[in-house]
Amino acid sequence: MGRKTKIGDPRSGGAAGPGIRGGQAYGTSDRVAAYPADKPVAPEDITKSIYHAMGIHDLSAVDPQGRPFQLLDEGDVIEDLF
């Protein structure tokens, strides 16, 4: 969201999870910090990034009739965080 994280112990580099570098800011906000100025992120991007960090890359499934489908078609992994 363009702001420096205030979560987590600063001695550990801030808030982070598996494979995510701590203490980093991603993107920037507009002049009143209401909207992203660049690198907007949607919930599906965050979800795909969490799955990626957990090592889950195959998000396909099969319904009761045997038809394959994707659990999450939208979104992209936020590669800059890793």
N, CA, C and O atoms as a Maestro MAE file, in Angstrom:
{
 s_m_m2io_version
 :::
 2.0.0
}

f_m_ct {
 s_m_title
 :::
 protein
 m_atom[328] {
  # First column is atom index #
  i_m_mmod_type
  r_m_x_coord
  r_m_y_coord
  r_m_z_coord
  i_m_residue_number
  s_m_chain_name
  s_m_pdb_residue_name
  s_m_pdb_atom_name
  i_m_atomic_number
  :::
  1 25 0.809 -1.194 0.000 1 A "MET " " N  " 7
  2 3 0.000 0.000 0.000 1 A "MET " " CA " 6
  3 2 0.855 1.262 0.000 1 A "MET " " C  " 6
  4 15 0.319 2.364 0.115 1 A "MET " " O  " 8
  5 25 2.135 1.129 -0.122 2 A "GLY " " N  " 7
  6 3 2.999 2.289 -0.212 2 A "GLY " " CA " 6
  7 2 3.441 2.858 1.117 2 A "GLY " " C  " 6
  8 15 4.149 3.865 1.153 2 A "GLY " " O  " 8
  9 25 3.041 2.237 2.205 3 A "ARG " " N  " 7
  10 3 3.454 2.731 3.517 3 A "ARG " " CA " 6
  11 2 4.397 1.714 4.157 3 A "ARG " " C  " 6
  12 15 4.285 0.514 3.904 3 A "ARG " " O  " 8
  13 25 5.304 2.182 4.967 4 A "LYS " " N  " 7
  14 3 6.215 1.284 5.663 4 A "LYS " " CA " 6
  15 2 5.442 0.498 6.717 4 A "LYS " " C  " 6
  16 15 4.598 1.047 7.425 4 A "LYS " " O  " 8
  17 25 5.740 -0.772 6.806 5 A "THR " " N  " 7
  18 3 5.046 -1.617 7.773 5 A "THR " " CA " 6
  19 2 5.341 -1.190 9.206 5 A "THR " " C  " 6
  20 15 6.463 -0.803 9.533 5 A "THR " " O  " 8
  21 25 4.328 -1.264 10.048 6 A "LYS " " N  " 7
  22 3 4.500 -0.956 11.474 6 A "LYS " " CA " 6
  23 2 4.227 -2.196 12.309 6 A "LYS " " C  " 6
  24 15 4.151 -2.124 13.535 6 A "LYS " " O  " 8
  25 25 4.081 -3.338 11.638 7 A "ILE " " N  " 7
  26 3 3.769 -4.584 12.322 7 A "ILE " " CA " 6
  27 2 5.045 -5.386 12.496 7 A "ILE " " C  " 6
  28 15 5.900 -5.399 11.610 7 A "ILE " " O  " 8
  29 25 5.175 -6.045 13.617 8 A "GLY " " N  " 7
  30 3 6.305 -6.936 13.831 8 A "GLY " " CA " 6
  31 2 7.459 -6.246 14.526 8 A "GLY " " C  " 6
  32 15 7.515 -5.021 14.626 8 A "GLY " " O  " 8
  33 25 8.361 -7.052 14.995 9 A "ASP " " N  " 7
  34 3 9.542 -6.579 15.696 9 A "ASP " " CA " 6
  35 2 10.534 -6.033 14.673 9 A "ASP " " C  " 6
  36 15 10.961 -6.773 13.787 9 A "ASP " " O  " 8
  37 25 10.912 -4.755 14.772 10 A "PRO " " N  " 7
  38 3 11.826 -4.185 13.794 10 A "PRO " " CA " 6
  39 2 13.184 -4.886 13.752 10 A "PRO " " C  " 6
  40 15 13.880 -4.818 12.738 10 A "PRO " " O  " 8
  41 25 13.568 -5.551 14.829 11 A "ARG " " N  " 7
  42 3 14.843 -6.276 14.847 11 A "ARG " " CA " 6
  43 2 14.828 -7.455 13.885 11 A "ARG " " C  " 6
  44 15 15.880 -7.905 13.431 11 A "ARG " " O  " 8
  45 25 13.613 -7.967 13.570 12 A "SER " " N  " 7
  46 3 13.515 -9.105 12.655 12 A "SER " " CA " 6
  47 2 13.236 -8.645 11.228 12 A "SER " " C  " 6
  48 15 13.020 -9.480 10.350 12 A "SER " " O  " 8
  49 25 13.234 -7.345 10.980 13 A "GLY " " N  " 7
  50 3 12.989 -6.837 9.640 13 A "GLY " " CA " 6
  51 2 11.528 -6.534 9.376 13 A "GLY " " C  " 6
  52 15 11.160 -6.281 8.228 13 A "GLY " " O  " 8
  53 25 10.687 -6.551 10.388 14 A "GLY " " N  " 7
  54 3 9.267 -6.250 10.198 14 A "GLY " " CA " 6
  55 2 8.439 -7.507 10.031 14 A "GLY " " C  " 6
  56 15 8.905 -8.615 10.297 14 A "GLY " " O  " 8
  57 25 7.202 -7.324 9.586 15 A "ALA " " N  " 7
  58 3 6.290 -8.461 9.396 15 A "ALA " " CA " 6
  59 2 6.625 -9.172 8.105 15 A "ALA " " C  " 6
  60 15 6.876 -8.534 7.082 15 A "ALA " " O  " 8
  61 25 6.630 -10.484 8.151 16 A "ALA " " N  " 7
  62 3 6.883 -11.269 6.953 16 A "ALA " " CA " 6
  63 2 6.418 -12.691 7.192 16 A "ALA " " C  " 6
  64 15 6.046 -13.058 8.306 16 A "ALA " " O  " 8
  65 25 6.441 -13.469 6.159 17 A "GLY " " N  " 7
  66 3 6.071 -14.874 6.247 17 A "GLY " " CA " 6
  67 2 7.078 -15.703 5.497 17 A "GLY " " C  " 6
  68 15 8.144 -15.206 5.133 17 A "GLY " " O  " 8
  69 25 6.759 -16.964 5.257 18 A "PRO " " N  " 7
  70 3 7.723 -17.855 4.614 18 A "PRO " " CA " 6
  71 2 8.121 -17.368 3.231 18 A "PRO " " C  " 6
  72 15 7.287 -17.250 2.334 18 A "PRO " " O  " 8
  73 25 9.393 -17.092 3.075 19 A "GLY " " N  " 7
  74 3 9.919 -16.678 1.788 19 A "GLY " " CA " 6
  75 2 9.762 -15.206 1.464 19 A "GLY " " C  " 6
  76 15 10.305 -14.736 0.464 19 A "GLY " " O  " 8
  77 25 9.038 -14.473 2.280 20 A "ILE " " N  " 7
  78 3 8.821 -13.048 2.025 20 A "ILE " " CA " 6
  79 2 9.864 -12.257 2.810 20 A "ILE " " C  " 6
  80 15 10.024 -12.440 4.016 20 A "ILE " " O  " 8
  81 25 10.566 -11.382 2.108 21 A "ARG " " N  " 7
  82 3 11.565 -10.544 2.771 21 A "ARG " " CA " 6
  83 2 10.849 -9.553 3.678 21 A "ARG " " C  " 6
  84 15 9.925 -8.876 3.228 21 A "ARG " " O  " 8
  85 25 11.244 -9.449 4.923 22 A "GLY " " N  " 7
  86 3 10.598 -8.565 5.882 22 A "GLY " " CA " 6
  87 2 11.009 -7.116 5.737 22 A "GLY " " C  " 6
  88 15 12.039 -6.807 5.138 22 A "GLY " " O  " 8
  89 25 10.196 -6.226 6.292 23 A "GLY " " N  " 7
  90 3 10.524 -4.808 6.381 23 A "GLY " " CA " 6
  91 2 10.494 -4.056 5.077 23 A "GLY " " C  " 6
  92 15 11.171 -3.036 4.950 23 A "GLY " " O  " 8
  93 25 9.745 -4.512 4.108 24 A "GLN " " N  " 7
  94 3 9.717 -3.832 2.822 24 A "GLN " " CA " 6
  95 2 8.366 -3.166 2.581 24 A "GLN " " C  " 6
  96 15 7.335 -3.623 3.076 24 A "GLN " " O  " 8
  97 25 8.389 -2.104 1.828 25 A "ALA " " N  " 7
  98 3 7.168 -1.431 1.388 25 A "ALA " " CA " 6
  99 2 6.972 -1.767 -0.081 25 A "ALA " " C  " 6
  100 15 7.937 -1.794 -0.846 25 A "ALA " " O  " 8
  101 25 5.736 -2.023 -0.481 26 A "TYR " " N  " 7
  102 3 5.446 -2.403 -1.863 26 A "TYR " " CA " 6
  103 2 4.572 -1.330 -2.488 26 A "TYR " " C  " 6
  104 15 3.451 -1.103 -2.032 26 A "TYR " " O  " 8
  105 25 5.064 -0.673 -3.517 27 A "GLY " " N  " 7
  106 3 4.302 0.363 -4.206 27 A "GLY " " CA " 6
  107 2 4.285 1.676 -3.441 27 A "GLY " " C  " 6
  108 15 4.926 1.832 -2.402 27 A "GLY " " O  " 8
  109 25 3.531 2.609 -3.992 28 A "THR " " N  " 7
  110 3 3.385 3.918 -3.354 28 A "THR " " CA " 6
  111 2 1.920 4.313 -3.347 28 A "THR " " C  " 6
  112 15 1.115 3.785 -4.114 28 A "THR " " O  " 8
  113 25 1.585 5.255 -2.467 29 A "SER " " N  " 7
  114 3 0.220 5.773 -2.367 29 A "SER " " CA " 6
  115 2 0.129 7.141 -3.042 29 A "SER " " C  " 6
  116 15 1.138 7.793 -3.311 29 A "SER " " O  " 8
  117 25 -1.115 7.555 -3.307 30 A "ASP " " N  " 7
  118 3 -1.297 8.915 -3.824 30 A "ASP " " CA " 6
  119 2 -0.947 9.914 -2.723 30 A "ASP " " C  " 6
  120 15 -0.600 9.513 -1.612 30 A "ASP " " O  " 8
  121 25 -1.033 11.180 -3.015 31 A "ARG " " N  " 7
  122 3 -0.545 12.193 -2.068 31 A "ARG " " CA " 6
  123 2 -1.308 12.238 -0.754 31 A "ARG " " C  " 6
  124 15 -0.787 12.759 0.232 31 A "ARG " " O  " 8
  125 25 -2.540 11.705 -0.708 32 A "VAL " " N  " 7
  126 3 -3.297 11.678 0.549 32 A "VAL " " CA " 6
  127 2 -3.420 10.261 1.114 32 A "VAL " " C  " 6
  128 15 -4.183 10.021 2.050 32 A "VAL " " O  " 8
  129 25 -2.662 9.327 0.536 33 A "ALA " " N  " 7
  130 3 -2.621 7.927 0.985 33 A "ALA " " CA " 6
  131 2 -3.995 7.261 0.946 33 A "ALA " " C  " 6
  132 15 -4.302 6.408 1.779 33 A "ALA " " O  " 8
  133 25 -4.815 7.654 -0.023 34 A "ALA " " N  " 7
  134 3 -6.145 7.062 -0.156 34 A "ALA " " CA " 6
  135 2 -6.167 5.911 -1.154 34 A "ALA " " C  " 6
  136 15 -6.931 4.960 -0.990 34 A "ALA " " O  " 8
  137 25 -5.329 5.992 -2.191 35 A "TYR " " N  " 7
  138 3 -5.320 4.987 -3.253 35 A "TYR " " CA " 6
  139 2 -3.881 4.693 -3.665 35 A "TYR " " C  " 6
  140 15 -2.997 5.530 -3.480 35 A "TYR " " O  " 8
  141 25 -3.643 3.502 -4.224 36 A "PRO " " N  " 7
  142 3 -2.293 3.212 -4.709 36 A "PRO " " CA " 6
  143 2 -1.934 4.088 -5.903 36 A "PRO " " C  " 6
  144 15 -2.750 4.280 -6.804 36 A "PRO " " O  " 8
  145 25 -0.727 4.614 -5.909 37 A "ALA " " N  " 7
  146 3 -0.239 5.412 -7.032 37 A "ALA " " CA " 6
  147 2 0.366 4.497 -8.096 37 A "ALA " " C  " 6
  148 15 0.328 4.812 -9.285 37 A "ALA " " O  " 8
  149 25 0.919 3.373 -7.667 38 A "ASP " " N  " 7
  150 3 1.436 2.371 -8.590 38 A "ASP " " CA " 6
  151 2 1.361 1.007 -7.924 38 A "ASP " " C  " 6
  152 15 1.166 0.916 -6.712 38 A "ASP " " O  " 8
  153 25 1.514 -0.037 -8.696 39 A "LYS " " N  " 7
  154 3 1.505 -1.421 -8.224 39 A "LYS " " CA " 6
  155 2 0.263 -1.760 -7.395 39 A "LYS " " C  " 6
  156 15 0.397 -2.262 -6.279 39 A "LYS " " O  " 8
  157 25 -0.944 -1.499 -7.914 40 A "PRO " " N  " 7
  158 3 -2.142 -1.870 -7.143 40 A "PRO " " CA " 6
  159 2 -2.220 -3.384 -6.966 40 A "PRO " " C  " 6
  160 15 -1.789 -4.141 -7.836 40 A "PRO " " O  " 8
  161 25 -2.766 -3.812 -5.849 41 A "VAL " " N  " 7
  162 3 -2.878 -5.228 -5.513 41 A "VAL " " CA " 6
  163 2 -4.333 -5.527 -5.164 41 A "VAL " " C  " 6
  164 15 -4.980 -4.766 -4.444 41 A "VAL " " O  " 8
  165 25 -4.836 -6.640 -5.681 42 A "ALA " " N  " 7
  166 3 -6.198 -7.077 -5.396 42 A "ALA " " CA " 6
  167 2 -6.156 -8.282 -4.448 42 A "ALA " " C  " 6
  168 15 -5.112 -8.922 -4.318 42 A "ALA " " O  " 8
  169 25 -7.271 -8.596 -3.790 43 A "PRO " " N  " 7
  170 3 -7.286 -9.750 -2.885 43 A "PRO " " CA " 6
  171 2 -6.835 -11.051 -3.543 43 A "PRO " " C  " 6
  172 15 -6.178 -11.872 -2.903 43 A "PRO " " O  " 8
  173 25 -7.181 -11.246 -4.813 44 A "GLU " " N  " 7
  174 3 -6.766 -12.483 -5.488 44 A "GLU " " CA " 6
  175 2 -5.250 -12.547 -5.687 44 A "GLU " " C  " 6
  176 15 -4.687 -13.640 -5.731 44 A "GLU " " O  " 8
  177 25 -4.581 -11.399 -5.809 45 A "ASP " " N  " 7
  178 3 -3.114 -11.372 -5.892 45 A "ASP " " CA " 6
  179 2 -2.498 -11.796 -4.561 45 A "ASP " " C  " 6
  180 15 -1.524 -12.548 -4.528 45 A "ASP " " O  " 8
  181 25 -3.067 -11.313 -3.484 46 A "ILE " " N  " 7
  182 3 -2.574 -11.676 -2.148 46 A "ILE " " CA " 6
  183 2 -2.787 -13.162 -1.902 46 A "ILE " " C  " 6
  184 15 -1.907 -13.842 -1.373 46 A "ILE " " O  " 8
  185 25 -3.963 -13.668 -2.286 47 A "THR " " N  " 7
  186 3 -4.262 -15.086 -2.108 47 A "THR " " CA " 6
  187 2 -3.289 -15.956 -2.890 47 A "THR " " C  " 6
  188 15 -2.753 -16.923 -2.349 47 A "THR " " O  " 8
  189 25 -3.055 -15.622 -4.160 48 A "LYS " " N  " 7
  190 3 -2.112 -16.408 -4.962 48 A "LYS " " CA " 6
  191 2 -0.707 -16.332 -4.371 48 A "LYS " " C  " 6
  192 15 0.032 -17.315 -4.417 48 A "LYS " " O  " 8
  193 25 -0.328 -15.181 -3.816 49 A "SER " " N  " 7
  194 3 0.993 -15.030 -3.211 49 A "SER " " CA " 6
  195 2 1.119 -15.890 -1.952 49 A "SER " " C  " 6
  196 15 2.179 -16.461 -1.696 49 A "SER " " O  " 8
  197 25 0.060 -15.985 -1.180 50 A "ILE " " N  " 7
  198 3 0.073 -16.826 0.023 50 A "ILE " " CA " 6
  199 2 0.217 -18.293 -0.370 50 A "ILE " " C  " 6
  200 15 1.025 -19.019 0.210 50 A "ILE " " O  " 8
  201 25 -0.569 -18.730 -1.359 51 A "TYR " " N  " 7
  202 3 -0.432 -20.108 -1.844 51 A "TYR " " CA " 6
  203 2 0.989 -20.373 -2.339 51 A "TYR " " C  " 6
  204 15 1.568 -21.421 -2.055 51 A "TYR " " O  " 8
  205 25 1.542 -19.417 -3.077 52 A "HIS " " N  " 7
  206 3 2.909 -19.546 -3.599 52 A "HIS " " CA " 6
  207 2 3.905 -19.712 -2.447 52 A "HIS " " C  " 6
  208 15 4.784 -20.573 -2.500 52 A "HIS " " O  " 8
  209 25 3.767 -18.895 -1.421 53 A "ALA " " N  " 7
  210 3 4.676 -18.970 -0.274 53 A "ALA " " CA " 6
  211 2 4.555 -20.306 0.453 53 A "ALA " " C  " 6
  212 15 5.520 -20.789 1.045 53 A "ALA " " O  " 8
  213 25 3.366 -20.898 0.404 54 A "MET " " N  " 7
  214 3 3.140 -22.199 1.055 54 A "MET " " CA " 6
  215 2 3.558 -23.366 0.170 54 A "MET " " C  " 6
  216 15 3.493 -24.521 0.593 54 A "MET " " O  " 8
  217 25 3.991 -23.070 -1.066 55 A "GLY " " N  " 7
  218 3 4.410 -24.127 -1.977 55 A "GLY " " CA " 6
  219 2 3.266 -24.779 -2.729 55 A "GLY " " C  " 6
  220 15 3.445 -25.841 -3.324 55 A "GLY " " O  " 8
  221 25 2.094 -24.163 -2.713 56 A "ILE " " N  " 7
  222 3 0.927 -24.692 -3.420 56 A "ILE " " CA " 6
  223 2 0.812 -23.956 -4.746 56 A "ILE " " C  " 6
  224 15 0.466 -22.776 -4.784 56 A "ILE " " O  " 8
  225 25 1.107 -24.667 -5.837 57 A "HIS " " N  " 7
  226 3 1.097 -24.031 -7.154 57 A "HIS " " CA " 6
  227 2 -0.014 -24.574 -8.040 57 A "HIS " " C  " 6
  228 15 -0.422 -23.906 -8.991 57 A "HIS " " O  " 8
  229 25 -0.510 -25.769 -7.748 58 A "ASP " " N  " 7
  230 3 -1.583 -26.366 -8.530 58 A "ASP " " CA " 6
  231 2 -2.902 -26.080 -7.827 58 A "ASP " " C  " 6
  232 15 -3.215 -26.692 -6.806 58 A "ASP " " O  " 8
  233 25 -3.673 -25.150 -8.377 59 A "LEU " " N  " 7
  234 3 -4.951 -24.775 -7.786 59 A "LEU " " CA " 6
  235 2 -6.119 -25.355 -8.585 59 A "LEU " " C  " 6
  236 15 -7.183 -24.743 -8.684 59 A "LEU " " O  " 8
  237 25 -5.905 -26.545 -9.153 60 A "SER " " N  " 7
  238 3 -6.976 -27.195 -9.894 60 A "SER " " CA " 6
  239 2 -7.687 -28.201 -8.992 60 A "SER " " C  " 6
  240 15 -7.106 -28.736 -8.048 60 A "SER " " O  " 8
  241 25 -8.949 -28.440 -9.307 61 A "ALA " " N  " 7
  242 3 -9.763 -29.385 -8.546 61 A "ALA " " CA " 6
  243 2 -10.736 -30.052 -9.511 61 A "ALA " " C  " 6
  244 15 -10.812 -29.684 -10.684 61 A "ALA " " O  " 8
  245 25 -11.474 -31.028 -9.012 62 A "VAL " " N  " 7
  246 3 -12.460 -31.738 -9.817 62 A "VAL " " CA " 6
  247 2 -13.781 -31.722 -9.064 62 A "VAL " " C  " 6
  248 15 -13.824 -32.021 -7.871 62 A "VAL " " O  " 8
  249 25 -14.871 -31.370 -9.765 63 A "ASP " " N  " 7
  250 3 -16.179 -31.339 -9.114 63 A "ASP " " CA " 6
  251 2 -16.746 -32.760 -9.008 63 A "ASP " " C  " 6
  252 15 -16.161 -33.691 -9.562 63 A "ASP " " O  " 8
  253 25 -17.874 -32.946 -8.308 64 A "PRO " " N  " 7
  254 3 -18.434 -34.292 -8.113 64 A "PRO " " CA " 6
  255 2 -18.764 -35.028 -9.420 64 A "PRO " " C  " 6
  256 15 -18.835 -36.257 -9.432 64 A "PRO " " O  " 8
  257 25 -18.963 -34.295 -10.509 65 A "GLN " " N  " 7
  258 3 -19.230 -34.931 -11.797 65 A "GLN " " CA " 6
  259 2 -17.948 -35.235 -12.577 65 A "GLN " " C  " 6
  260 15 -18.012 -35.694 -13.717 65 A "GLN " " O  " 8
  261 25 -16.787 -34.983 -11.971 66 A "GLY " " N  " 7
  262 3 -15.514 -35.288 -12.605 66 A "GLY " " CA " 6
  263 2 -14.992 -34.206 -13.529 66 A "GLY " " C  " 6
  264 15 -14.042 -34.435 -14.278 66 A "GLY " " O  " 8
  265 25 -15.608 -33.018 -13.485 67 A "ARG " " N  " 7
  266 3 -15.168 -31.914 -14.352 67 A "ARG " " CA " 6
  267 2 -14.091 -31.097 -13.645 67 A "ARG " " C  " 6
  268 15 -14.277 -30.679 -12.503 67 A "ARG " " O  " 8
  269 25 -12.962 -30.867 -14.322 68 A "PRO " " N  " 7
  270 3 -11.894 -30.065 -13.709 68 A "PRO " " CA " 6
  271 2 -12.251 -28.573 -13.697 68 A "PRO " " C  " 6
  272 15 -12.941 -28.077 -14.588 68 A "PRO " " O  " 8
  273 25 -11.771 -27.883 -12.681 69 A "PHE " " N  " 7
  274 3 -11.919 -26.429 -12.600 69 A "PHE " " CA " 6
  275 2 -10.781 -25.858 -11.783 69 A "PHE " " C  " 6
  276 15 -10.111 -26.579 -11.043 69 A "PHE " " O  " 8
  277 25 -10.565 -24.561 -11.918 70 A "GLN " " N  " 7
  278 3 -9.526 -23.852 -11.171 70 A "GLN " " CA " 6
  279 2 -10.138 -23.222 -9.923 70 A "GLN " " C  " 6
  280 15 -11.196 -22.597 -9.997 70 A "GLN " " O  " 8
  281 25 -9.484 -23.383 -8.789 71 A "LEU " " N  " 7
  282 3 -9.962 -22.783 -7.549 71 A "LEU " " CA " 6
  283 2 -9.814 -21.264 -7.568 71 A "LEU " " C  " 6
  284 15 -10.598 -20.553 -6.941 71 A "LEU " " O  " 8
  285 25 -8.810 -20.770 -8.287 72 A "LEU " " N  " 7
  286 3 -8.579 -19.333 -8.348 72 A "LEU " " CA " 6
  287 2 -7.991 -18.993 -9.711 72 A "LEU " " C  " 6
  288 15 -6.780 -19.083 -9.913 72 A "LEU " " O  " 8
  289 25 -8.857 -18.599 -10.646 73 A "ASP " " N  " 7
  290 3 -8.404 -18.237 -11.992 73 A "ASP " " CA " 6
  291 2 -7.704 -16.884 -12.005 73 A "ASP " " C  " 6
  292 15 -6.706 -16.704 -12.703 73 A "ASP " " O  " 8
  293 25 -8.224 -15.940 -11.238 74 A "GLU " " N  " 7
  294 3 -7.714 -14.569 -11.260 74 A "GLU " " CA " 6
  295 2 -6.495 -14.434 -10.362 74 A "GLU " " C  " 6
  296 15 -6.185 -15.317 -9.562 74 A "GLU " " O  " 8
  297 25 -5.819 -13.319 -10.514 75 A "GLY " " N  " 7
  298 3 -4.717 -12.974 -9.624 75 A "GLY " " CA " 6
  299 2 -3.359 -13.448 -10.107 75 A "GLY " " C  " 6
  300 15 -3.246 -14.385 -10.897 75 A "GLY " " O  " 8
  301 25 -2.346 -12.781 -9.615 76 A "ASP " " N  " 7
  302 3 -0.962 -13.105 -9.923 76 A "ASP " " CA " 6
  303 2 -0.141 -13.068 -8.642 76 A "ASP " " C  " 6
  304 15 -0.438 -12.303 -7.725 76 A "ASP " " O  " 8
  305 25 0.884 -13.895 -8.589 77 A "VAL " " N  " 7
  306 3 1.817 -13.878 -7.446 77 A "VAL " " CA " 6
  307 2 2.559 -12.545 -7.464 77 A "VAL " " C  " 6
  308 15 3.013 -12.104 -8.520 77 A "VAL " " O  " 8
  309 25 2.684 -11.907 -6.319 78 A "ILE " " N  " 7
  310 3 3.427 -10.646 -6.207 78 A "ILE " " CA " 6
  311 2 4.898 -11.019 -6.046 78 A "ILE " " C  " 6
  312 15 5.416 -11.090 -4.932 78 A "ILE " " O  " 8
  313 25 5.558 -11.254 -7.174 79 A "GLU " " N  " 7
  314 3 6.932 -11.773 -7.199 79 A "GLU " " CA " 6
  315 2 7.919 -10.859 -6.473 79 A "GLU " " C  " 6
  316 15 8.884 -11.342 -5.881 79 A "GLU " " O  " 8
  317 25 7.687 -9.541 -6.510 80 A "ASP " " N  " 7
  318 3 8.628 -8.599 -5.881 80 A "ASP " " CA " 6
  319 2 8.760 -8.809 -4.380 80 A "ASP " " C  " 6
  320 15 9.742 -8.355 -3.793 80 A "ASP " " O  " 8
  321 25 7.815 -9.475 -3.743 81 A "LEU " " N  " 7
  322 3 7.868 -9.686 -2.302 81 A "LEU " " CA " 6
  323 2 8.814 -10.812 -1.896 81 A "LEU " " C  " 6
  324 15 9.239 -10.888 -0.743 81 A "LEU " " O  " 8
  325 25 9.140 -11.682 -2.845 82 A "PHE " " N  " 7
  326 3 9.930 -12.874 -2.526 82 A "PHE " " CA " 6
  327 2 11.387 -12.705 -2.876 82 A "PHE " " C  " 6
  328 15 12.182 -13.621 -2.667 82 A "PHE " " O  " 8
  :::
 }
 m_bond[327] {
  # First column is bond index #
  i_m_from
  i_m_to
  i_m_order
  :::
  1 1 2 1
  2 2 3 1
  3 3 4 2
  4 3 5 1
  5 5 6 1
  6 6 7 1
  7 7 8 2
  8 7 9 1
  9 9 10 1
  10 10 11 1
  11 11 12 2
  12 11 13 1
  13 13 14 1
  14 14 15 1
  15 15 16 2
  16 15 17 1
  17 17 18 1
  18 18 19 1
  19 19 20 2
  20 19 21 1
  21 21 22 1
  22 22 23 1
  23 23 24 2
  24 23 25 1
  25 25 26 1
  26 26 27 1
  27 27 28 2
  28 27 29 1
  29 29 30 1
  30 30 31 1
  31 31 32 2
  32 31 33 1
  33 33 34 1
  34 34 35 1
  35 35 36 2
  36 35 37 1
  37 37 38 1
  38 38 39 1
  39 39 40 2
  40 39 41 1
  41 41 42 1
  42 42 43 1
  43 43 44 2
  44 43 45 1
  45 45 46 1
  46 46 47 1
  47 47 48 2
  48 47 49 1
  49 49 50 1
  50 50 51 1
  51 51 52 2
  52 51 53 1
  53 53 54 1
  54 54 55 1
  55 55 56 2
  56 55 57 1
  57 57 58 1
  58 58 59 1
  59 59 60 2
  60 59 61 1
  61 61 62 1
  62 62 63 1
  63 63 64 2
  64 63 65 1
  65 65 66 1
  66 66 67 1
  67 67 68 2
  68 67 69 1
  69 69 70 1
  70 70 71 1
  71 71 72 2
  72 71 73 1
  73 73 74 1
  74 74 75 1
  75 75 76 2
  76 75 77 1
  77 77 78 1
  78 78 79 1
  79 79 80 2
  80 79 81 1
  81 81 82 1
  82 82 83 1
  83 83 84 2
  84 83 85 1
  85 85 86 1
  86 86 87 1
  87 87 88 2
  88 87 89 1
  89 89 90 1
  90 90 91 1
  91 91 92 2
  92 91 93 1
  93 93 94 1
  94 94 95 1
  95 95 96 2
  96 95 97 1
  97 97 98 1
  98 98 99 1
  99 99 100 2
  100 99 101 1
  101 101 102 1
  102 102 103 1
  103 103 104 2
  104 103 105 1
  105 105 106 1
  106 106 107 1
  107 107 108 2
  108 107 109 1
  109 109 110 1
  110 110 111 1
  111 111 112 2
  112 111 113 1
  113 113 114 1
  114 114 115 1
  115 115 116 2
  116 115 117 1
  117 117 118 1
  118 118 119 1
  119 119 120 2
  120 119 121 1
  121 121 122 1
  122 122 123 1
  123 123 124 2
  124 123 125 1
  125 125 126 1
  126 126 127 1
  127 127 128 2
  128 127 129 1
  129 129 130 1
  130 130 131 1
  131 131 132 2
  132 131 133 1
  133 133 134 1
  134 134 135 1
  135 135 136 2
  136 135 137 1
  137 137 138 1
  138 138 139 1
  139 139 140 2
  140 139 141 1
  141 141 142 1
  142 142 143 1
  143 143 144 2
  144 143 145 1
  145 145 146 1
  146 146 147 1
  147 147 148 2
  148 147 149 1
  149 149 150 1
  150 150 151 1
  151 151 152 2
  152 151 153 1
  153 153 154 1
  154 154 155 1
  155 155 156 2
  156 155 157 1
  157 157 158 1
  158 158 159 1
  159 159 160 2
  160 159 161 1
  161 161 162 1
  162 162 163 1
  163 163 164 2
  164 163 165 1
  165 165 166 1
  166 166 167 1
  167 167 168 2
  168 167 169 1
  169 169 170 1
  170 170 171 1
  171 171 172 2
  172 171 173 1
  173 173 174 1
  174 174 175 1
  175 175 176 2
  176 175 177 1
  177 177 178 1
  178 178 179 1
  179 179 180 2
  180 179 181 1
  181 181 182 1
  182 182 183 1
  183 183 184 2
  184 183 185 1
  185 185 186 1
  186 186 187 1
  187 187 188 2
  188 187 189 1
  189 189 190 1
  190 190 191 1
  191 191 192 2
  192 191 193 1
  193 193 194 1
  194 194 195 1
  195 195 196 2
  196 195 197 1
  197 197 198 1
  198 198 199 1
  199 199 200 2
  200 199 201 1
  201 201 202 1
  202 202 203 1
  203 203 204 2
  204 203 205 1
  205 205 206 1
  206 206 207 1
  207 207 208 2
  208 207 209 1
  209 209 210 1
  210 210 211 1
  211 211 212 2
  212 211 213 1
  213 213 214 1
  214 214 215 1
  215 215 216 2
  216 215 217 1
  217 217 218 1
  218 218 219 1
  219 219 220 2
  220 219 221 1
  221 221 222 1
  222 222 223 1
  223 223 224 2
  224 223 225 1
  225 225 226 1
  226 226 227 1
  227 227 228 2
  228 227 229 1
  229 229 230 1
  230 230 231 1
  231 231 232 2
  232 231 233 1
  233 233 234 1
  234 234 235 1
  235 235 236 2
  236 235 237 1
  237 237 238 1
  238 238 239 1
  239 239 240 2
  240 239 241 1
  241 241 242 1
  242 242 243 1
  243 243 244 2
  244 243 245 1
  245 245 246 1
  246 246 247 1
  247 247 248 2
  248 247 249 1
  249 249 250 1
  250 250 251 1
  251 251 252 2
  252 251 253 1
  253 253 254 1
  254 254 255 1
  255 255 256 2
  256 255 257 1
  257 257 258 1
  258 258 259 1
  259 259 260 2
  260 259 261 1
  261 261 262 1
  262 262 263 1
  263 263 264 2
  264 263 265 1
  265 265 266 1
  266 266 267 1
  267 267 268 2
  268 267 269 1
  269 269 270 1
  270 270 271 1
  271 271 272 2
  272 271 273 1
  273 273 274 1
  274 274 275 1
  275 275 276 2
  276 275 277 1
  277 277 278 1
  278 278 279 1
  279 279 280 2
  280 279 281 1
  281 281 282 1
  282 282 283 1
  283 283 284 2
  284 283 285 1
  285 285 286 1
  286 286 287 1
  287 287 288 2
  288 287 289 1
  289 289 290 1
  290 290 291 1
  291 291 292 2
  292 291 293 1
  293 293 294 1
  294 294 295 1
  295 295 296 2
  296 295 297 1
  297 297 298 1
  298 298 299 1
  299 299 300 2
  300 299 301 1
  301 301 302 1
  302 302 303 1
  303 303 304 2
  304 303 305 1
  305 305 306 1
  306 306 307 1
  307 307 308 2
  308 307 309 1
  309 309 310 1
  310 310 311 1
  311 311 312 2
  312 311 313 1
  313 313 314 1
  314 314 315 1
  315 315 316 2
  316 315 317 1
  317 317 318 1
  318 318 319 1
  319 319 320 2
  320 319 321 1
  321 321 322 1
  322 322 323 1
  323 323 324 2
  324 323 325 1
  325 325 326 1
  326 326 327 1
  327 327 328 2
  :::
 }
}
